[in-house]
Each structure stands twice: as structure tokens, then as C-alpha cells.
């Protein structure tokens, strides 16, 4: 279901779904139709987005310009609101991480950590192992706070991982 939901919302074709799920094209078409029958508002949103040829917006109002001459235009019209909103949430979360850490009291200053990578909806940190669990909870809280402020009325959760390197996530 995850492949179908995300795929339809991002413009995956029946060919892409068939390959990803190792099913026939006919089965993929049936799955897509069942999905859109269950979620008619998603179908309407997808149809409206596919008509856009100039610009899309994130939930917080960020703009993403489309190239109407590109064969990616339709997929970008579907993808940009999601990826852009994820980026908006991540940027706001980074602000909260910094602001709250700085105002958190002197004991917090003693725990050094660095942001070593930000990837549209991920924040990668270098943290002393003995503080990893606590800082993971702190950063997760900041990300949820940012997401729920931008996307009002939607509950969020964060998938956080402690690992020795990014490939282990």
C-alpha cells in the first residue's frame, strides 16, 4: 500500500508500480483504480496538480517554478508540494533545534553536537554516543513541532535512527 499511496501522490505510472511491486501492468492498473476509489480527494488533487504548468506551492507558501517544456513537468507538479513542504519543515526544525538548544540552560551547552547534513526531510548529526538517545528525542521533538505548525491538524511522527554512519539508517 505504501508504494501505491506514495506512487500515486507523486505521479507513478502503472508501469512504475508494476515494476516496483513485481506485478503485471493489468494488476497495477486495478490497484491504482482501487486506490483512487478509496481516496477520491487524492484523485482530484492529482488531477488538479497535473494541470499546473507554471508554478506549485508548498503548504507554507513556498514557490517552485515548473518548466512546461519538460517531460518532468507533470511529475514535478505532483512532487514539488511534498518535497518543498518537507524542506520547509526541516528548515523550521533546524531553527528550533538551534534556538531551543541555546536557551536550554547551561547543562545543555556541555553536550556538543554538529549538524553534518540536511537532505530535504532529514537531518544528520554527529553526536557523542553517550548523549545520542537524548539528543535524538530532542531533535525528533523539534521536527514534530515544526511539522505540526506548518501542516496544522495533521499528527506527525519522526523516524529517527542512531547509527555509526548514514548508510546504516
Buried (B, 14 or more C-beta within 10 A) or exposed (E): EEEBEEBBBBBBBBEBBBEEBEBEEEBBBEBBEEBBEEBEEBBEBBEEBBEBEEEBBBBBEBEBEBEEEEEEBBBBBBBBBBBBBBBBBBBBBBEBBEEBBEEEEEEBEEBEBEEEEBEBBBBBBEBEEEBBEEBBEBBBBBBBBBBBEBBEEEEBEBEBEEEEEEEEE
